[in-house]
Amino acid sequence: MLGDNRDDSEDSRYFGLVPRERLIGRAERILVSADVKDRWQPRFDRFGRRFDDWRGGPVASD
């Protein structure tokens, strides 16, 4: 788990892994996405997409 303030968060890099049974809820949407292979350019087609819909290619709109 990463905190939302990555450089100043005491997250999993600080206290270790969180056991799966301690996690509640689940991620459902992609908030923001960037292409690390293309100088961190935003991938606008992924913004706000549901994980269930994302298969690595174009997705029909909701």
Residue pairs with C-beta under 8 A, 6 or more apart in sequence:
1 11
1 12
1 18
2 9
2 11
2 12
2 13
3 9
3 10
3 11
12 18
27 51
28 50
28 51
28 52
29 48
29 49
29 50
29 51
30 46
30 47
30 48
30 49
30 51
30 54
31 47
31 48
32 42
32 47
33 42
33 43
33 46
33 47
34 40
34 41
34 42
34 43
35 41
35 42
35 43
45 58
45 59
46 54
49 59
50 62
53 59
53 60
53 62
